[in-house]
Structures are given as structure tokens and as C-alpha cells.
Amino acid sequence: MSDKMSESALQALKIAFTYMPKAIEVTKYEYGDNYQKTLDHIETVREMLLINDIDPEEVYGDINPESTPNSTY
């Protein structure tokens, strides 16, 4: 998976990523026996964002700038 995505596909992935749970929120208690599969899916999406020069930590602010607090540093 080293190919760059088209802009429209990348935008769709960024939007979907904003609705995914954060990895720290995924527990066996909440997700049952499939929790590891969910973590693997999150990691796959993060890797694809990184391959396309997108910082996963900045995606939410890119997609929802009106509800993202300003940086304090």
C-alpha cells in the first residue's frame, strides 16, 4: 500500500477517519472479541493517511475547523 490516493479518495478517507474511534477508546470491554480487528483497521487507515503525507492527528481539525480549539503553543 504505497500508492498515493486521489484527492477525492483522500478526502473521503479523512472524513471517515473523523468518525472512527480513537485507538485508546477501543477496549475488549467495549468491542468484545473483535477489539483487535478494530485496532488493526484504525492502524491501516492511519498508515494510509501517513503514506499520503497527512498527519492523522490533524485530520479532525482539517475536516471540522469550526469545532476545533485553537492551538495554545
NORKAMO-V704887 format. One record per backbone hydrogen bond with DSSP energy under -0.5 kcal/mol. NH is the residue of the N-H (numbers start at 0). CO is the residue of the C=O. Records with the same first field share a line. If there is no record, write none. Layout:
NH: CO  CO
This chain:
9: 5
10: 6
11: 7
12: 8
13: 9
14: 10
15: 11
16: 12
17: 13
18: 14  15
19: 15  16
24: 21
25: 21  22
26: 24
30: 26
31: 27
33: 30
34: 31
37: 33
38: 34
39: 35
40: 36
41: 37
42: 38
43: 39
44: 40
45: 41
46: 42
47: 43
48: 44
49: 45
50: 46
51: 47
52: 49
53: 48
55: 53
57: 54
58: 54  55
61: 57
62: 58
63: 59
66: 63
67: 64
68: 66
